């Protein structure tokens, strides 16, 4: 059997060596060792990495990919199909729900840009009179550029703050949770933090809006005790995150303390 060193596998698969080591640590990509301790991989590792890449492209978390790999290793195509289909159907349902939410958010962004383009260029210092601090306000007939991502979003008024009463628990654990934390840290890097009653406000450049909205929607589905609200404020995005008292610790673990 032909074996490859980690650098060779990285070159042939296009997967960075750091990611290969991570996959090994998570039990997704086994490696043998030479007597001197170097990692070596068989040719079947290329097929395994292709399978992992395809599953990640479908948005499946690493834990689910690990479960699928165990079925895939058995070699029965029908079993892989039976295991994979409900996972894809669930992801599709989530994507369709998110599409409706993001469509409304996109409309708000178009309103904000239209309002910004309609403002006159003033030579004086920018102040609330410029309109930058309150784009598309209801007083001018527009929609407020404000989106809530919470369990009751779009539900009846009596359910609008269900996040206060749901159990403080997350369905995302292990490698999936660590991956999500890394994604959040990248998305909110450099944010200005300020305390809020029951939570935290992070102020970011407005060009991070799409990424933050995507992560907030995903986070709220697995940790429904977190309440998210996004507000566009001229060149800034304010992300407000709240949780019930017992959820304060995981909130701070995810987003860090206020300055």
Secondary structure, 3 states (H helix, E strand, C coil): CCEEEHHHHHHHHCCCHHHHHHHHHCCCCCCEECCCCCEEEECHHHHHHHHHHHHHHCCCCHHHHHHHHHHHHCCCHHHHHHHHHHHHHHHHHHHHHHHHHHHHHHHHHHHHHHHHHHCCCCCCCCCHHHCHHHCCCHHHCCCCCEEEECCCCCCCHHHCCHHHCCCCCCCCCHHHHHHHHHHHHHHCCCCEEEEECCEEEEEEEHHHHHHHHHHHHHHHHHCCCEEEEEEEECCEEEEEEEECHHHHHHHHHHHCCCC
